[in-house]
Every structure is written in structure tokens, then in C-alpha cells.
Amino acid sequence: MAASRTETGCSARLVAGDARTGRQEPAPADEPRVLALRLAVAGVRVALAGYRAPLTDRGVAERELERLEAVARSPRPHPEELGRGLLMVVGAVGSVRVLATPVAELRAAVELFAPRRGALPATRRPTV
């Protein structure tokens, strides 16, 4: 297992599992990835509660944060569910600047559950 540091500053382990099959080991509640996810969800909740301006989809964001918390408590958080929840939260809060940092921390925590893949190929910029 490789050590990584999230944007929240929490030390967390990357996904353990078989790279060929994509199978993952269960994530215990005290595992650093789970703790990082729960902290990130709490951070977005606090920031959202502190943002008093009208936000059309505030209810959607709050429901998705509750769902993300429930997924984090499950014995085996599924990356697809976490990714969907993250997208819903991002879509609900839009581009509210004061929520950008907590949402970025949530993204970093969700990415800790993504299956490990080989190195991405370098991208080349087109020449004009």
C-alpha cells in the first residue's frame, strides 16, 4: 500500500486490492480513507450551512451529503456510488466560491476509493 496525502491534510492509504480484477478489500470504519471521506463530508456540510445566500439545490446537496456519509459507513464503499454523490453535490452547489475548497477536499477523499490504474499517458498539446 502506498501512502498518500489528501488535500484535507489527512494521511490516507490508497485502495488495496487486485489491480487485474478490480476487487477491493472491505474498508474498516477506522481506515484512513473512510475517515478522510467522513471529514470531507462534514467539511462540506459546515461550509454549506454557513453559506446563507439562497441556493436553489441546497436540499439536493444536503441529501447527497447524507447519502455519502451512509456510503462511507458501509462495509465496502463503492467508488461508483461515491463518484455519483460527488457529481450531485458539485451540480447542486454550482460554482459558489466559498464552497470550492470543501468540495475539492471531498473530491480528493472520493478519489481515494477509485481503483488503481496504470499511469496515464502524457498528453501532448497540439501545435498550431
Helices and strands as residue ranges (DSSP letters): E 3-5, E 11-13, H 32-50, H 58-73, H 79-93, G 97-99, H 100-111
